[in-house]
Amino acid sequence: MAKKAKGNRIQVILECTEQKESGLPGMSRYITTKNKKNTTDRLERRKYNPILKKVTVHKEIK
């Protein structure tokens, strides 16, 4: 069972932007948390994409 969220932290999904544009099958996604009070805009992180086998930009999706 998942833990109940405490305070202002929420779970967000980060999705690879390069793979989305290339049209390859599959999708690289990561789940992380952020403080919605301090970080109001969308997250953007450099993470490893196992399908493309390189580090790419992952952006928060809704």
CHARMM-style PDB file with segment names, atoms N, HN, CA, C and O in Angstrom:
ATOM      1  N   MET     1       0.837  -1.172   0.000  1.00  0.00      PROA
ATOM      2  CA  MET     1       0.000   0.000   0.000  1.00  0.00      PROA
ATOM      3  C   MET     1       0.888   1.245   0.000  1.00  0.00      PROA
ATOM      4  O   MET     1       1.895   1.287   0.707  1.00  0.00      PROA
ATOM      5  N   ALA     2       0.531   2.230  -0.767  1.00  0.00      PROA
ATOM      6  HN  ALA     2      -0.287   2.196  -1.341  1.00  0.00      PROA
ATOM      7  CA  ALA     2       1.313   3.459  -0.871  1.00  0.00      PROA
ATOM      8  C   ALA     2       1.166   4.306   0.383  1.00  0.00      PROA
ATOM      9  O   ALA     2       0.133   4.287   1.052  1.00  0.00      PROA
ATOM     10  N   LYS     3       2.231   5.055   0.688  1.00  0.00      PROA
ATOM     11  HN  LYS     3       3.071   5.071   0.145  1.00  0.00      PROA
ATOM     12  CA  LYS     3       2.181   5.942   1.843  1.00  0.00      PROA
ATOM     13  C   LYS     3       1.294   7.144   1.552  1.00  0.00      PROA
ATOM     14  O   LYS     3       1.183   7.593   0.411  1.00  0.00      PROA
ATOM     15  N   LYS     4       0.675   7.649   2.591  1.00  0.00      PROA
ATOM     16  HN  LYS     4       0.766   7.285   3.518  1.00  0.00      PROA
ATOM     17  CA  LYS     4      -0.137   8.848   2.446  1.00  0.00      PROA
ATOM     18  C   LYS     4       0.796  10.051   2.326  1.00  0.00      PROA
ATOM     19  O   LYS     4       1.774  10.156   3.067  1.00  0.00      PROA
ATOM     20  N   ALA     5       0.501  10.951   1.403  1.00  0.00      PROA
ATOM     21  HN  ALA     5      -0.293  10.867   0.801  1.00  0.00      PROA
ATOM     22  CA  ALA     5       1.337  12.131   1.187  1.00  0.00      PROA
ATOM     23  C   ALA     5       1.280  13.045   2.409  1.00  0.00      PROA
ATOM     24  O   ALA     5       0.218  13.297   2.977  1.00  0.00      PROA
ATOM     25  N   LYS     6       2.457  13.529   2.790  1.00  0.00      PROA
ATOM     26  HN  LYS     6       3.320  13.324   2.329  1.00  0.00      PROA
ATOM     27  CA  LYS     6       2.540  14.421   3.943  1.00  0.00      PROA
ATOM     28  C   LYS     6       2.879  15.821   3.463  1.00  0.00      PROA
ATOM     29  O   LYS     6       3.857  16.010   2.739  1.00  0.00      PROA
ATOM     30  N   GLY     7       2.100  16.780   3.851  1.00  0.00      PROA
ATOM     31  HN  GLY     7       1.306  16.626   4.439  1.00  0.00      PROA
ATOM     32  CA  GLY     7       2.406  18.172   3.547  1.00  0.00      PROA
ATOM     33  C   GLY     7       2.245  18.528   2.088  1.00  0.00      PROA
ATOM     34  O   GLY     7       1.247  18.184   1.456  1.00  0.00      PROA
ATOM     35  N   ASN     8       3.253  19.231   1.552  1.00  0.00      PROA
ATOM     36  HN  ASN     8       4.065  19.511   2.066  1.00  0.00      PROA
ATOM     37  CA  ASN     8       3.166  19.772   0.202  1.00  0.00      PROA
ATOM     38  C   ASN     8       3.845  18.915  -0.858  1.00  0.00      PROA
ATOM     39  O   ASN     8       3.888  19.309  -2.023  1.00  0.00      PROA
ATOM     40  N   ARG     9       4.382  17.743  -0.484  1.00  0.00      PROA
ATOM     41  HN  ARG     9       4.348  17.422   0.463  1.00  0.00      PROA
ATOM     42  CA  ARG     9       5.093  16.921  -1.457  1.00  0.00      PROA
ATOM     43  C   ARG     9       4.107  16.091  -2.275  1.00  0.00      PROA
ATOM     44  O   ARG     9       3.199  15.466  -1.728  1.00  0.00      PROA
ATOM     45  N   ILE    10       4.303  16.096  -3.610  1.00  0.00      PROA
ATOM     46  HN  ILE    10       5.041  16.604  -4.054  1.00  0.00      PROA
ATOM     47  CA  ILE    10       3.448  15.314  -4.494  1.00  0.00      PROA
ATOM     48  C   ILE    10       4.326  14.468  -5.414  1.00  0.00      PROA
ATOM     49  O   ILE    10       5.479  14.813  -5.673  1.00  0.00      PROA
ATOM     50  N   GLN    11       3.770  13.353  -5.908  1.00  0.00      PROA
ATOM     51  HN  GLN    11       2.833  13.073  -5.698  1.00  0.00      PROA
ATOM     52  CA  GLN    11       4.480  12.508  -6.858  1.00  0.00      PROA
ATOM     53  C   GLN    11       4.284  13.053  -8.266  1.00  0.00      PROA
ATOM     54  O   GLN    11       3.182  13.461  -8.631  1.00  0.00      PROA
ATOM     55  N   VAL    12       5.364  13.057  -9.060  1.00  0.00      PROA
ATOM     56  HN  VAL    12       6.259  12.725  -8.763  1.00  0.00      PROA
ATOM     57  CA  VAL    12       5.293  13.490 -10.448  1.00  0.00      PROA
ATOM     58  C   VAL    12       5.981  12.454 -11.317  1.00  0.00      PROA
ATOM     59  O   VAL    12       6.836  11.704 -10.845  1.00  0.00      PROA
ATOM     60  N   ILE    13       5.604  12.413 -12.597  1.00  0.00      PROA
ATOM     61  HN  ILE    13       4.910  13.022 -12.981  1.00  0.00      PROA
ATOM     62  CA  ILE    13       6.193  11.491 -13.562  1.00  0.00      PROA
ATOM     63  C   ILE    13       7.040  12.294 -14.532  1.00  0.00      PROA
ATOM     64  O   ILE    13       6.584  13.289 -15.096  1.00  0.00      PROA
ATOM     65  N   LEU    14       8.288  11.850 -14.723  1.00  0.00      PROA
ATOM     66  HN  LEU    14       8.658  11.041 -14.265  1.00  0.00      PROA
ATOM     67  CA  LEU    14       9.199  12.470 -15.676  1.00  0.00      PROA
ATOM     68  C   LEU    14       9.276  11.574 -16.909  1.00  0.00      PROA
ATOM     69  O   LEU    14       9.497  10.370 -16.788  1.00  0.00      PROA
ATOM     70  N   GLU    15       9.093  12.159 -18.100  1.00  0.00      PROA
ATOM     71  HN  GLU    15       8.913  13.138 -18.198  1.00  0.00      PROA
ATOM     72  CA  GLU    15       9.083  11.398 -19.352  1.00  0.00      PROA
ATOM     73  C   GLU    15      10.154  11.932 -20.294  1.00  0.00      PROA
ATOM     74  O   GLU    15      10.376  13.141 -20.359  1.00  0.00      PROA
ATOM     75  N   CYS    16      10.817  11.043 -21.021  1.00  0.00      PROA
ATOM     76  HN  CYS    16      10.637  10.061 -20.968  1.00  0.00      PROA
ATOM     77  CA  CYS    16      11.890  11.413 -21.938  1.00  0.00      PROA
ATOM     78  C   CYS    16      11.332  12.209 -23.119  1.00  0.00      PROA
ATOM     79  O   CYS    16      10.332  11.817 -23.720  1.00  0.00      PROA
ATOM     80  N   THR    17      11.984  13.330 -23.448  1.00  0.00      PROA
ATOM     81  HN  THR    17      12.796  13.649 -22.959  1.00  0.00      PROA
ATOM     82  CA  THR    17      11.532  14.165 -24.565  1.00  0.00      PROA
ATOM     83  C   THR    17      12.149  13.722 -25.891  1.00  0.00      PROA
ATOM     84  O   THR    17      11.493  13.798 -26.929  1.00  0.00      PROA
ATOM     85  N   GLU    18      13.406  13.259 -25.870  1.00  0.00      PROA
ATOM     86  HN  GLU    18      13.939  13.198 -25.026  1.00  0.00      PROA
ATOM     87  CA  GLU    18      14.082  12.842 -27.105  1.00  0.00      PROA
ATOM     88  C   GLU    18      13.437  11.614 -27.724  1.00  0.00      PROA
ATOM     89  O   GLU    18      13.277  11.542 -28.942  1.00  0.00      PROA
ATOM     90  N   GLN    19      13.071  10.658 -26.899  1.00  0.00      PROA
ATOM     91  HN  GLN    19      13.202  10.717 -25.910  1.00  0.00      PROA
ATOM     92  CA  GLN    19      12.469   9.426 -27.408  1.00  0.00      PROA
ATOM     93  C   GLN    19      11.072   9.696 -27.958  1.00  0.00      PROA
ATOM     94  O   GLN    19      10.651   9.070 -28.930  1.00  0.00      PROA
ATOM     95  N   LYS    20      10.364  10.620 -27.338  1.00  0.00      PROA
ATOM     96  HN  LYS    20      10.707  11.129 -26.548  1.00  0.00      PROA
ATOM     97  CA  LYS    20       9.024  10.985 -27.798  1.00  0.00      PROA
ATOM     98  C   LYS    20       9.087  11.561 -29.214  1.00  0.00      PROA
ATOM     99  O   LYS    20       8.245  11.255 -30.057  1.00  0.00      PROA
ATOM    100  N   GLU    21      10.104  12.405 -29.463  1.00  0.00      PROA
ATOM    101  HN  GLU    21      10.789  12.654 -28.778  1.00  0.00      PROA
ATOM    102  CA  GLU    21      10.273  13.034 -30.773  1.00  0.00      PROA
ATOM    103  C   GLU    21      10.772  12.049 -31.835  1.00  0.00      PROA
ATOM    104  O   GLU    21      10.436  12.188 -33.011  1.00  0.00      PROA
ATOM    105  N   SER    22      11.575  11.051 -31.427  1.00  0.00      PROA
ATOM    106  HN  SER    22      11.847  10.938 -30.471  1.00  0.00      PROA
ATOM    107  CA  SER    22      12.168  10.124 -32.392  1.00  0.00      PROA
ATOM    108  C   SER    22      11.153   9.108 -32.934  1.00  0.00      PROA
ATOM    109  O   SER    22      11.341   8.577 -34.029  1.00  0.00      PROA
ATOM    110  N   GLY    23      10.093   8.836 -32.189  1.00  0.00      PROA
ATOM    111  HN  GLY    23       9.940   9.267 -31.299  1.00  0.00      PROA
ATOM    112  CA  GLY    23       9.073   7.906 -32.653  1.00  0.00      PROA
ATOM    113  C   GLY    23       9.395   6.448 -32.376  1.00  0.00      PROA
ATOM    114  O   GLY    23       8.700   5.571 -32.887  1.00  0.00      PROA
ATOM    115  N   LEU    24      10.423   6.154 -31.586  1.00  0.00      PROA
ATOM    116  HN  LEU    24      10.988   6.867 -31.170  1.00  0.00      PROA
ATOM    117  CA  LEU    24      10.764   4.776 -31.246  1.00  0.00      PROA
ATOM    118  C   LEU    24       9.712   4.201 -30.298  1.00  0.00      PROA
ATOM    119  O   LEU    24       9.127   4.942 -29.507  1.00  0.00      PROA
ATOM    120  N   PRO    25       9.463   2.876 -30.367  1.00  0.00      PROA
ATOM    121  CA  PRO    25       8.483   2.282 -29.456  1.00  0.00      PROA
ATOM    122  C   PRO    25       8.993   2.265 -28.026  1.00  0.00      PROA
ATOM    123  O   PRO    25      10.201   2.266 -27.792  1.00  0.00      PROA
ATOM    124  N   GLY    26       8.069   2.251 -27.068  1.00  0.00      PROA
ATOM    125  HN  GLY    26       7.088   2.251 -27.258  1.00  0.00      PROA
ATOM    126  CA  GLY    26       8.411   2.253 -25.646  1.00  0.00      PROA
ATOM    127  C   GLY    26       8.554   3.669 -25.129  1.00  0.00      PROA
ATOM    128  O   GLY    26       8.505   4.628 -25.898  1.00  0.00      PROA
ATOM    129  N   MET    27       8.733   3.799 -23.811  1.00  0.00      PROA
ATOM    130  HN  MET    27       8.773   3.020 -23.186  1.00  0.00      PROA
ATOM    131  CA  MET    27       8.877   5.128 -23.235  1.00  0.00      PROA
ATOM    132  C   MET    27       9.672   5.015 -21.942  1.00  0.00      PROA
ATOM    133  O   MET    27       9.437   4.115 -21.136  1.00  0.00      PROA
ATOM    134  N   SER    28      10.613   5.931 -21.748  1.00  0.00      PROA
ATOM    135  HN  SER    28      10.804   6.663 -22.402  1.00  0.00      PROA
ATOM    136  CA  SER    28      11.403   5.995 -20.525  1.00  0.00      PROA
ATOM    137  C   SER    28      10.724   6.976 -19.574  1.00  0.00      PROA
ATOM    138  O   SER    28      10.576   8.158 -19.887  1.00  0.00      PROA
ATOM    139  N   ARG    29      10.308   6.468 -18.399  1.00  0.00      PROA
ATOM    140  HN  ARG    29      10.428   5.508 -18.145  1.00  0.00      PROA
ATOM    141  CA  ARG    29       9.643   7.307 -17.411  1.00  0.00      PROA
ATOM    142  C   ARG    29      10.230   7.049 -16.033  1.00  0.00      PROA
ATOM    143  O   ARG    29      10.610   5.924 -15.705  1.00  0.00      PROA
ATOM    144  N   TYR    30      10.300   8.096 -15.237  1.00  0.00      PROA
ATOM    145  HN  TYR    30       9.992   9.010 -15.504  1.00  0.00      PROA
ATOM    146  CA  TYR    30      10.749   8.017 -13.854  1.00  0.00      PROA
ATOM    147  C   TYR    30       9.689   8.654 -12.970  1.00  0.00      PROA
ATOM    148  O   TYR    30       9.000   9.583 -13.392  1.00  0.00      PROA
ATOM    149  N   ILE    31       9.555   8.151 -11.728  1.00  0.00      PROA
ATOM    150  HN  ILE    31      10.115   7.397 -11.385  1.00  0.00      PROA
ATOM    151  CA  ILE    31       8.644   8.731 -10.754  1.00  0.00      PROA
ATOM    152  C   ILE    31       9.481   9.360  -9.655  1.00  0.00      PROA
ATOM    153  O   ILE    31      10.416   8.737  -9.151  1.00  0.00      PROA
ATOM    154  N   THR    32       9.153  10.588  -9.280  1.00  0.00      PROA
ATOM    155  HN  THR    32       8.393  11.093  -9.689  1.00  0.00      PROA
ATOM    156  CA  THR    32       9.852  11.293  -8.216  1.00  0.00      PROA
ATOM    157  C   THR    32       8.858  12.164  -7.470  1.00  0.00      PROA
ATOM    158  O   THR    32       7.677  12.200  -7.816  1.00  0.00      PROA
ATOM    159  N   THR    33       9.328  12.864  -6.449  1.00  0.00      PROA
ATOM    160  HN  THR    33      10.287  12.835  -6.168  1.00  0.00      PROA
ATOM    161  CA  THR    33       8.449  13.764  -5.701  1.00  0.00      PROA
ATOM    162  C   THR    33       9.000  15.179  -5.773  1.00  0.00      PROA
ATOM    163  O   THR    33      10.196  15.388  -5.974  1.00  0.00      PROA
ATOM    164  N   LYS    34       8.111  16.141  -5.605  1.00  0.00      PROA
ATOM    165  HN  LYS    34       7.139  15.971  -5.442  1.00  0.00      PROA
ATOM    166  CA  LYS    34       8.535  17.533  -5.554  1.00  0.00      PROA
ATOM    167  C   LYS    34       7.648  18.268  -4.560  1.00  0.00      PROA
ATOM    168  O   LYS    34       6.537  17.835  -4.253  1.00  0.00      PROA
ATOM    169  N   ASN    35       8.161  19.385  -4.067  1.00  0.00      PROA
ATOM    170  HN  ASN    35       9.064  19.736  -4.316  1.00  0.00      PROA
ATOM    171  CA  ASN    35       7.404  20.228  -3.158  1.00  0.00      PROA
ATOM    172  C   ASN    35       6.630  21.230  -4.014  1.00  0.00      PROA
ATOM    173  O   ASN    35       7.222  22.116  -4.630  1.00  0.00      PROA
ATOM    174  N   LYS    36       5.313  21.085  -4.049  1.00  0.00      PROA
ATOM    175  HN  LYS    36       4.832  20.365  -3.549  1.00  0.00      PROA
ATOM    176  CA  LYS    36       4.497  21.929  -4.944  1.00  0.00      PROA
ATOM    177  C   LYS    36       4.452  23.388  -4.500  1.00  0.00      PROA
ATOM    178  O   LYS    36       4.096  24.262  -5.290  1.00  0.00      PROA
ATOM    179  N   LYS    37       4.807  23.659  -3.249  1.00  0.00      PROA
ATOM    180  HN  LYS    37       5.096  22.948  -2.607  1.00  0.00      PROA
ATOM    181  CA  LYS    37       4.817  25.034  -2.763  1.00  0.00      PROA
ATOM    182  C   LYS    37       6.080  25.770  -3.226  1.00  0.00      PROA
ATOM    183  O   LYS    37       6.007  26.931  -3.629  1.00  0.00      PROA
ATOM    184  N   ASN    38       7.233  25.101  -3.168  1.00  0.00      PROA
ATOM    185  HN  ASN    38       7.292  24.158  -2.840  1.00  0.00      PROA
ATOM    186  CA  ASN    38       8.502  25.715  -3.548  1.00  0.00      PROA
ATOM    187  C   ASN    38       8.762  25.645  -5.049  1.00  0.00      PROA
ATOM    188  O   ASN    38       9.362  26.558  -5.617  1.00  0.00      PROA
ATOM    189  N   THR    39       8.318  24.571  -5.695  1.00  0.00      PROA
ATOM    190  HN  THR    39       7.830  23.830  -5.234  1.00  0.00      PROA
ATOM    191  CA  THR    39       8.553  24.361  -7.121  1.00  0.00      PROA
ATOM    192  C   THR    39       7.208  24.344  -7.829  1.00  0.00      PROA
ATOM    193  O   THR    39       6.586  23.290  -7.961  1.00  0.00      PROA
ATOM    194  N   THR    40       6.761  25.497  -8.281  1.00  0.00      PROA
ATOM    195  HN  THR    40       7.266  26.354  -8.174  1.00  0.00      PROA
ATOM    196  CA  THR    40       5.442  25.567  -8.906  1.00  0.00      PROA
ATOM    197  C   THR    40       5.490  25.210 -10.386  1.00  0.00      PROA
ATOM    198  O   THR    40       4.493  24.737 -10.932  1.00  0.00      PROA
ATOM    199  N   ASP    41       6.641  25.428 -11.058  1.00  0.00      PROA
ATOM    200  HN  ASP    41       7.451  25.813 -10.615  1.00  0.00      PROA
ATOM    201  CA  ASP    41       6.737  25.089 -12.475  1.00  0.00      PROA
ATOM    202  C   ASP    41       7.096  23.609 -12.634  1.00  0.00      PROA
ATOM    203  O   ASP    41       7.368  22.920 -11.651  1.00  0.00      PROA
ATOM    204  N   ARG    42       7.093  23.132 -13.868  1.00  0.00      PROA
ATOM    205  HN  ARG    42       6.872  23.691 -14.667  1.00  0.00      PROA
ATOM    206  CA  ARG    42       7.350  21.716 -14.138  1.00  0.00      PROA
ATOM    207  C   ARG    42       8.836  21.381 -14.004  1.00  0.00      PROA
ATOM    208  O   ARG    42       9.703  22.181 -14.355  1.00  0.00      PROA
ATOM    209  N   LEU    43       9.110  20.179 -13.486  1.00  0.00      PROA
ATOM    210  HN  LEU    43       8.406  19.529 -13.200  1.00  0.00      PROA
ATOM    211  CA  LEU    43      10.488  19.728 -13.311  1.00  0.00      PROA
ATOM    212  C   LEU    43      11.096  19.321 -14.645  1.00  0.00      PROA
ATOM    213  O   LEU    43      10.395  18.880 -15.556  1.00  0.00      PROA
ATOM    214  N   GLU    44      12.412  19.476 -14.742  1.00  0.00      PROA
ATOM    215  HN  GLU    44      12.981  19.834 -14.002  1.00  0.00      PROA
ATOM    216  CA  GLU    44      13.163  19.047 -15.918  1.00  0.00      PROA
ATOM    217  C   GLU    44      14.501  18.520 -15.413  1.00  0.00      PROA
ATOM    218  O   GLU    44      15.290  19.273 -14.842  1.00  0.00      PROA
ATOM    219  N   ARG    45      14.758  17.233 -15.620  1.00  0.00      PROA
ATOM    220  HN  ARG    45      14.117  16.621 -16.083  1.00  0.00      PROA
ATOM    221  CA  ARG    45      15.972  16.594 -15.117  1.00  0.00      PROA
ATOM    222  C   ARG    45      16.654  15.797 -16.231  1.00  0.00      PROA
ATOM    223  O   ARG    45      16.001  15.329 -17.164  1.00  0.00      PROA
ATOM    224  N   ARG    46      17.975  15.652 -16.117  1.00  0.00      PROA
ATOM    225  HN  ARG    46      18.505  16.032 -15.359  1.00  0.00      PROA
ATOM    226  CA  ARG    46      18.725  14.800 -17.032  1.00  0.00      PROA
ATOM    227  C   ARG    46      18.821  13.424 -16.389  1.00  0.00      PROA
ATOM    228  O   ARG    46      19.426  13.267 -15.329  1.00  0.00      PROA
ATOM    229  N   LYS    47      18.214  12.419 -17.042  1.00  0.00      PROA
ATOM    230  HN  LYS    47      17.723  12.547 -17.904  1.00  0.00      PROA
ATOM    231  CA  LYS    47      18.181  11.057 -16.519  1.00  0.00      PROA
ATOM    232  C   LYS    47      18.614  10.090 -17.627  1.00  0.00      PROA
ATOM    233  O   LYS    47      18.628  10.445 -18.806  1.00  0.00      PROA
ATOM    234  N   TYR    48      18.964   8.869 -17.231  1.00  0.00      PROA
ATOM    235  HN  TYR    48      18.953   8.580 -16.274  1.00  0.00      PROA
ATOM    236  CA  TYR    48      19.392   7.848 -18.178  1.00  0.00      PROA
ATOM    237  C   TYR    48      18.188   7.211 -18.860  1.00  0.00      PROA
ATOM    238  O   TYR    48      17.219   6.832 -18.202  1.00  0.00      PROA
ATOM    239  N   ASN    49      18.258   7.096 -20.184  1.00  0.00      PROA
ATOM    240  HN  ASN    49      19.046   7.404 -20.718  1.00  0.00      PROA
ATOM    241  CA  ASN    49      17.224   6.427 -20.965  1.00  0.00      PROA
ATOM    242  C   ASN    49      17.781   5.080 -21.408  1.00  0.00      PROA
ATOM    243  O   ASN    49      18.683   5.049 -22.245  1.00  0.00      PROA
ATOM    244  N   PRO    50      17.272   3.955 -20.874  1.00  0.00      PROA
ATOM    245  CA  PRO    50      17.821   2.643 -21.214  1.00  0.00      PROA
ATOM    246  C   PRO    50      17.544   2.214 -22.661  1.00  0.00      PROA
ATOM    247  O   PRO    50      18.270   1.378 -23.198  1.00  0.00      PROA
ATOM    248  N   ILE    51      16.528   2.761 -23.288  1.00  0.00      PROA
ATOM    249  HN  ILE    51      15.938   3.440 -22.852  1.00  0.00      PROA
ATOM    250  CA  ILE    51      16.207   2.395 -24.665  1.00  0.00      PROA
ATOM    251  C   ILE    51      17.187   3.056 -25.632  1.00  0.00      PROA
ATOM    252  O   ILE    51      17.679   2.409 -26.556  1.00  0.00      PROA
ATOM    253  N   LEU    52      17.474   4.345 -25.423  1.00  0.00      PROA
ATOM    254  HN  LEU    52      17.074   4.871 -24.672  1.00  0.00      PROA
ATOM    255  CA  LEU    52      18.439   5.073 -26.251  1.00  0.00      PROA
ATOM    256  C   LEU    52      19.873   4.871 -25.763  1.00  0.00      PROA
ATOM    257  O   LEU    52      20.820   5.210 -26.472  1.00  0.00      PROA
ATOM    258  N   LYS    53      20.038   4.323 -24.563  1.00  0.00      PROA
ATOM    259  HN  LYS    53      19.268   4.047 -23.987  1.00  0.00      PROA
ATOM    260  CA  LYS    53      21.342   4.060 -23.944  1.00  0.00      PROA
ATOM    261  C   LYS    53      22.193   5.321 -23.800  1.00  0.00      PROA
ATOM    262  O   LYS    53      23.393   5.304 -24.076  1.00  0.00      PROA
ATOM    263  N   LYS    54      21.560   6.416 -23.363  1.00  0.00      PROA
ATOM    264  HN  LYS    54      20.586   6.429 -23.139  1.00  0.00      PROA
ATOM    265  CA  LYS    54      22.280   7.656 -23.085  1.00  0.00      PROA
ATOM    266  C   LYS    54      21.455   8.517 -22.131  1.00  0.00      PROA
ATOM    267  O   LYS    54      20.283   8.239 -21.878  1.00  0.00      PROA
ATOM    268  N   VAL    55      22.086   9.561 -21.611  1.00  0.00      PROA
ATOM    269  HN  VAL    55      23.038   9.786 -21.816  1.00  0.00      PROA
ATOM    270  CA  VAL    55      21.416  10.486 -20.690  1.00  0.00      PROA
ATOM    271  C   VAL    55      20.666  11.522 -21.518  1.00  0.00      PROA
ATOM    272  O   VAL    55      21.238  12.148 -22.411  1.00  0.00      PROA
ATOM    273  N   THR    56      19.377  11.699 -21.216  1.00  0.00      PROA
ATOM    274  HN  THR    56      18.913  11.191 -20.490  1.00  0.00      PROA
ATOM    275  CA  THR    56      18.535  12.629 -21.962  1.00  0.00      PROA
ATOM    276  C   THR    56      17.737  13.499 -20.994  1.00  0.00      PROA
ATOM    277  O   THR    56      17.726  13.257 -19.787  1.00  0.00      PROA
ATOM    278  N   VAL    57      17.075  14.506 -21.537  1.00  0.00      PROA
ATOM    279  HN  VAL    57      17.083  14.703 -22.518  1.00  0.00      PROA
ATOM    280  CA  VAL    57      16.243  15.400 -20.723  1.00  0.00      PROA
ATOM    281  C   VAL    57      14.875  14.744 -20.514  1.00  0.00      PROA
ATOM    282  O   VAL    57      14.224  14.319 -21.469  1.00  0.00      PROA
ATOM    283  N   HSD    58      14.459  14.670 -19.267  1.00  0.00      PROA
ATOM    284  HN  HSD    58      14.988  15.014 -18.492  1.00  0.00      PROA
ATOM    285  CA  HSD    58      13.146  14.151 -18.911  1.00  0.00      PROA
ATOM    286  C   HSD    58      12.350  15.300 -18.306  1.00  0.00      PROA
ATOM    287  O   HSD    58      12.832  15.979 -17.399  1.00  0.00      PROA
ATOM    288  N   LYS    59      11.126  15.526 -18.804  1.00  0.00      PROA
ATOM    289  HN  LYS    59      10.734  14.975 -19.541  1.00  0.00      PROA
ATOM    290  CA  LYS    59      10.274  16.602 -18.315  1.00  0.00      PROA
ATOM    291  C   LYS    59       9.039  16.030 -17.624  1.00  0.00      PROA
ATOM    292  O   LYS    59       8.578  14.929 -17.927  1.00  0.00      PROA
ATOM    293  N   GLU    60       8.530  16.811 -16.695  1.00  0.00      PROA
ATOM    294  HN  GLU    60       8.904  17.705 -16.449  1.00  0.00      PROA
ATOM    295  CA  GLU    60       7.336  16.412 -15.934  1.00  0.00      PROA
ATOM    296  C   GLU    60       6.118  16.414 -16.854  1.00  0.00      PROA
ATOM    297  O   GLU    60       5.912  17.347 -17.630  1.00  0.00      PROA
ATOM    298  N   ILE    61       5.316  15.353 -16.754  1.00  0.00      PROA
ATOM    299  HN  ILE    61       5.484  14.595 -16.123  1.00  0.00      PROA
ATOM    300  CA  ILE    61       4.063  15.291 -17.512  1.00  0.00      PROA
ATOM    301  C   ILE    61       2.906  15.400 -16.544  1.00  0.00      PROA
ATOM    302  O   ILE    61       3.068  15.204 -15.339  1.00  0.00      PROA
ATOM    303  N   LYS    62       1.744  15.713 -17.075  1.00  0.00      PROA
ATOM    304  HN  LYS    62       1.613  15.872 -18.053  1.00  0.00      PROA
ATOM    305  CA  LYS    62       0.562  15.870 -16.228  1.00  0.00      PROA
ATOM    306  C   LYS    62      -0.108  14.536 -16.010  1.00  0.00      PROA
ATOM    307  OT1 LYS    62      -1.125  14.461 -15.321  1.00  0.00      PROA
TER     308      LYS     62
END
